[in-house]
Amino acid sequence: MPHYLAFAIPKRSGGERIIHAPKKRLKRVLRSLNALLINKLPLHPAAHGFVKGRSVKTNAELHVGRAVVVKLDLKDYFPTVTFARVRGMLIALGHGYPVAATLAALVTESERQRVDIEGTIFHVPVGPRVCVQGAPTSPGLCNAMVRRMDARLTGLAKKLGFTYSRYADDLAFSGDDVKQIDVLIQRARRVIATEGFVVNGEKTRVMRKGGAQRIAGVTVNSVVGLSREQRRKLRAEAHREKTKGSTLEQKASLTGRLAWLSMLNPAQAARIRPSPRPSLKGRGRLVLNSDWRRSETPSSAALREAGENPARSRHCNRETGSQRPARRCGVKTPPVLSLREKRDEGLTCSRPWCVSSRSQRPPWTAVYSRSHRSTSRCHRW
């Protein structure tokens, strides 16, 4: 009787990915082993995948704003870590042969074939025992297995003026010396081959500053976040949900992707789904507090952090998308004071629509009038 349930899920690039999910009893044992042993194995600082306190964001932050980014992918990352390699690593760490062999057999599994012999079903292994995708112990074991490879690649990248990091099977190099790209790729392939892994040539990418630079699905050209095309699609889906509604599945998908973007770059996520505007109260009067204008008008630093152009964003209309500089998207119509407030402040003009009285308006809580929006000057001034 097998202790794993095998099923296939489609890959984004095509094909299928085989997942081996352990059954309840084995999963409980593997989780305990993961907490007692696997999570305590030594790792290299360049590893960011499946490591507590690190994430895809910390992996991408190392490569922001570089002239060139080189991405390599390890082919069959989990199946390359076999039973013999796991047993040898545990023996090298000080465990006895019986203990190392037992633990290696526990955390690996082989491909099995169902055979019917006289009405009895047997699941016969037809391949070597390897680390499988779906087991709780596989990510930690593979991270510990490639520790020496990470150290060698880090030294190689430092020697050539590059920065190296790894997220699972995605290897990333970034630097400013474009002439060293070929040397870096050739030497990195040689190091990876001597460590027992194979580079997937179809997924090797050299991304220069003029195009999109992505590492593990994260854009790193100027800031960590998503590309402009992806943010436009998210903004369109958010607008469609707000105007036409959506199903529960669509809403959950949009919420998850917005949460993903908020983790990578909160400023970009806030521009796609901003905070609610102040509510209307009273008869035609909008009551605002002194912090509203500051929160509605993004600063230049916040715009640059979100990957936007401050000069363009400040002079566009968010609702219509036009580029007319007449009304700025972040700056609303200036507050109009009542006559009593004008007299108390000693303003020269008492007409609410005269621009000559707006240059001296106080910064504290004001009351907007919806009827006076003219920017003409009084004939007296």
Buried (B, 14 or more C-beta within 10 A) or exposed (E): EBBBEBEEEEEEEEEEEEBBBBEEEBBEBBBEBBEEBBBEBEBBEBBBBBBEEBBBBBBBBBBBEBEBBBBBBBBEBBBBBBBBBBBBBBBEEEBEEEEBBEBBEBBBBBBBEEEEEEEEEEEEEEEEBBBBBBBBBBBBBBBBBBBEBBBBBBEBBEEBEBBBBBBBBBBBBBBEEEEBBEEBBEBBBEBBEEBEBBBBEEBBEBBEBEEEBBBBBBBBBBBBBBBBEBBEBBEEBBEEBEEEEBEEEEEEEBEEBBEBBBEBBBBBBBBBBEEEEBEEEEEEEBBBEEEBBEEBBBEEEBBBBBBBEBEEBBBBBEEEEEEEEEBBBBEBBBBBBEEEBBEEEEBEBBBBBBBBBBEEBEEEEBBBBEEEEEEEBBEEE
